[in-house]
Amino acid sequence: MSILTIIIAALITTIVWFVAGAVVYMNPPVAKVFKKYQKHPSMKSWGTQGKYLWNTFLIAGLIPNILIAIVFIILAPISWVTFALILFAVRIVPRGCDMYMQTSYPNKLLVIEMVNGLILSFVTAYMLSLFI
């Protein structure tokens, strides 16, 4: 598998992940919870929405998805469902536990992060399975 194929697969996966993330984070019930905590001291202010969106796409999406695509190739043949559960176990759960123990991030938001992280782990694994 060429590096170009990996980057293209990761790019397409990131675009779908980004759209799915918008759906799970910006739907009215979840957006309402986040709005309630927007002034909480643990919440970072990005200044402009464009800067936040670009950083989310690049730092939280594309760069990790390139690395995740490489791991998916290394673990082949593995089912995308199993890979999604591995992603959740090694990427989302430790981060959630760490945030719970070491930050003042609101517990309601942590629950949302965990559920959405599980959903987006499945989106990522499924998309990669289509290309790799």
N, C-alpha and C positions, 0 to 999 in steps of 0.2 A: 504494500500500500504506500503510495507516494505521500510526501508531506503536503503537497498541493491538495490531494484528495482529503486528507485529514483537516486541513484548514477550511476547505469549502464545506465539508460536513459540519465542522464546528461552527462556521459562520451561519449556515442555514439553521442549525440546531439553536443557535443563540437568538436568531430572529424569532423563531417559533417560541422559544423559552421567554423572550422579552414580551411578546404579545400575550402569552399565557399568564405571565407575571402581572401584566396590566389587568387582566381579567380577575385574577384571584386577589389582588391587592386593591384595586380601584373600584370594585363592585360596591354598591351603596352601603351594605351593612358593615363591611370591613373598613371602608373609607371613613365611615362615621366613627368607628372605634379609634382609628389612627388620628383623626381630627381632634378627638377628645384629649389626646396625649401630645399634641404637637408642641406644646410649650413645656413639656416635661424636661427636666434638666438632662436626662439621658439621650434626648433626641438631638441629632446633629442638624444644624441649619446649613443648607447648601447655597443659600443666596439666590441662585436662579434655577428654575426647573430644568433648563437645558443642560446646565453643568451636571446636575444630579442624574438626568437621563443618560447622558454620554458616559459618565463614570459607571453607572449601573450596567450599561451595555458592555462596556469594555472591561472593567475590573471585575464585576460580578458575573458577567456572561461569557464574553469571547475568550478571554485568557484562561479561565477555569475549564471552559468547554473544549479547548484545544488539548489541554492536559487530560481531561476526562476521556476524550476520543482516543488518545494514545493508550490509556489504561484499558479501555474497552477492547481495543485491538489485542493487547497483551493477554487479556483474560478470555479471548475467543477460543472455543465457542462457548459462550455463556448466554443464557436467555436475557432479553432486555428487562424482564420483570425482576429476575435475580439481581441484575446489575443496578436497577433502580433502588432496590432495597439496600444494596451495598452502598450506593451513593448516599442514601438517607442515613445509614448507620455511621458512615465515616465522615460525612460532610455536615449534615444538618444537626444530628443529635449532639455531637460534642460541642458545636457552637452554641446550641441552645442551653446545654448544661453550664457551659462557661459563662454565658450571659446571665443565667439565673444566679450563679454563685458569686460573680465578680462585678456585676453592674446593678444599677437601680432601674434597669429597663422594666417597664410594667409587665406583670405576669400575663395579663390578657393579650398583650402584644406578642409575648413569647409563645403563647399557645397558637396564635395566628401564624407566627413564623414557622412553627413546627409543622402545622397542617399544610401550609402553603409550600414549605420545603419538601414535604412528602409528594405533593402533587407535582411540583416542578422537577423532582427527581425522576418521576415516571415520564414526564414530558421529555426530559433530556435523554433518558435511556431509550425511549421509543424512537425518537428522532434519529439518534445515532444508529440504531438497529436498521433503519431504512437505508442508510448510506454506507455503512461499514460492514 
